[in-house]
Amino acid sequence: MKNPSEEFKSTPKTSNEPNQHYFRFHQPHKHLASVYGDDWFALKAEAFARFFGTPVFLVGQTIIVAVWIGINVLGFTKFDVYPFILLNLAFSLQAAYAAPLILLAQTRQAERDKAHADADAQHREDLAKANEQRLALAAQHSEQMLDLLQQNTKLTEITQQLSQRIEGLTRDIHNKILQENTKL
């Protein structure tokens, strides 16, 4: 099975084909490049920024901080004693890098959301146009059906009149034949 990014890169089917490519409305936005690009650094930075909000990161960071404080408070090492200056420095460094990475991820996601929203709006417009066309076609078919029904009614009336006339003529012929046979 293809992943969505591979399917997005493939060429869409034409609009006349019944099973259209479901990313067809995204094709006009395909040229959009991220503000930070789609290079290795941008992709890894975004992945790292997304990792900041995961439970794995939060639990891991909590464990590391607890071990750090525990080792220093219990006196196993005098590496970073009570005010924990190095731990504070590590948190400041982490925050200094986390903020821009999170903004980068948000910016890239906002661009994707805008492209998807534009594609969805285009899709809704196309559905509305197709619905209008179907309604117009249904109205046209209804008018044609009414015309055909009226023509059928007229033909039925004409057929009934002709049948009555044939019946009358047949009776007249039958009566004439009976009259001629009685004369003989």
ABEGO torsion letter per residue (X at the ends): XBBAAAAAABBBBBAABABBBAAAAAAAAAABBBAAEABAAAAAAAAAAAAAABAAAAAAAAAAAAAAAAAAAAGABAABBAAGAAAAAAAAAAAAAAAAAAAAAAAAAAAAAAAAAAAAAAAAAAAAAAAAAAAAAAAAAAAAAAAAAAAAAAAAAAAAAAAAAAAAAAAAAAAAAAAAAAAX
